[in-house]
Amino acid sequence: MKFVDEATIRVQAGNGGQGCLSFRREKYVPRGGPDGGDGGRGGSVWLVAIEDTNTLADFRVQRRYRAENGQQGAGKDRTGRSGDDLEVPVPVGTIVRDVDTGELLGDLTRAGERLLVAQGGRGGLGNTRFKSSVNRAPRRTTPGEAGEGRHLHLELKLLADVGLLGLPNAGKSTLIRAVSGARPKVADYPFTTLHPHLGVVGVGPLQSFVMADIPGLIEGAAEGAGLGHRFLRHLQRTRLLLHVVDIAPLEGDPAEAVRTVAAELAAFSDTLEALPRWLVINKADLLAADARAEAVAALVESLAWGGPVHVISAATGEGCEALAQAAMRHLETASDNAPAVFPAADEAEGPENAAEPDAHGQDGDGPGPRDTA
C-alpha cells in the first residue's frame, strides 16, 4: 500500500428527526390530547485511533463520511430512533485540523482514543411538548437540528522511540531489518525508499522499543528538495535519533554527509535539532580492522563529535545487538522516559507548500551498491 501521511476529508453528522404532530384517537377517550413524540438525535462522527495501520492512504479513496440521520417522532409519544454514530478509524499519531478555520481539533497519540469531529443534530420537539393549560391542542412542532459538517485536514506523525536518519544508501533499511521484524526492501544496487517503516526491536524479556526508518535526506530537504522533507515531521515524536553514515562511500566524504543531514535538521525544526543524536558508523565490514579504526578516528575528530559513537555492519549484524541494547538503556534511564512530550502540533515545520519532487528525486534509503540484503 502506498504511504500517505496527509489527507483531506469531509465529515457530516446526521440531522435530527422532525417532531411529530399527532393527537390521540381512541375509542371512549373524548378530546384526546396531543401525543406527538420528539425526533431522534442525529448520529455524530468520531475519529478513533487504531494501531493496525500507519498510513492515511484509505482517505485518498473515500473522502466523505456521513453519519445516520435521526428518525421522525411518532404518535403515542414515541420518540424517533437516534441515528448511529459513525466511527472512522485513523492511525495512531494523526493530527486533526479544521481546514476552514485552521483550528487544531486534536492529536490522537494512543490506540483507542476517540475524537468528536462532527456533532449530530438534536431531534425536533413533538406537539406534546407545547401542551399547556391554555393550549390544550397545540399544533406546533419543531424540525430537527442540522448535523455539524466539517472539512478536515489529517496529518500523520508516526510514533516511534528511535528514529534512523542519514543520506540515501547509508544502510538504514538494512539496519532496521537486522534488529527488528520490519522488512523494507534492500538490494545490492542503489535505490530509494519511498515511505517510512516501523519495526519493534526486542532486546530482552518485556524490553522493546519502536524504531522508525525514515527515507534518506538530501541537501535542501528542509526547503522541499526530494521527498525527505515530507517525513522529517515523523522524527519529532522520537526520543533518540541514530544518525547512520557510510564509513566508506563510493563518492563523497562521510564527515560532509553527517554535516549535510545535521544542517537539514536544524533548518527544519529547533525541536528536531535538540533531540539526542548518536553517530552510527555503518558498513564497517568493508574495511580491514586497522583501516576501520583509522577511518572512525578521523571521522570523529573531523566532526568534533562529543556524543556516543557506535560502529556496526548492518549487513553482517556486527555491533547491531550492542547498539539496540544501548538504545534500550538510554530510553529506560532518560529523564523524559515517562510519556514522551511531543512538540506542539501547530509548531511551524518545514515548507507549507513544498513542490512535489519528480519520480527520480533522491527521496529514500536503500543499502549501498555493496550492501547485501
Beta strands, then each sheet from edge to edge (+ up, - down):
strand 1: 6-12
strand 2: 45-50
strand 3: 64-66
strand 4: 86-91
strand 5: 94-98
strand 6: 104-108
strand 7: 114-118
strand 8: 149-156
strand 9: 162-165
strand 10: 197-204
strand 11: 207-213
strand 12: 240-246
strand 13: 277-282
strand 14: 309-311
sheet 1: 3+ 1+ 8- 5+ 6-
sheet 2: 4+ 2+ 7-
sheet 3: 10+ 11- 9- 12- 13- 14-
end
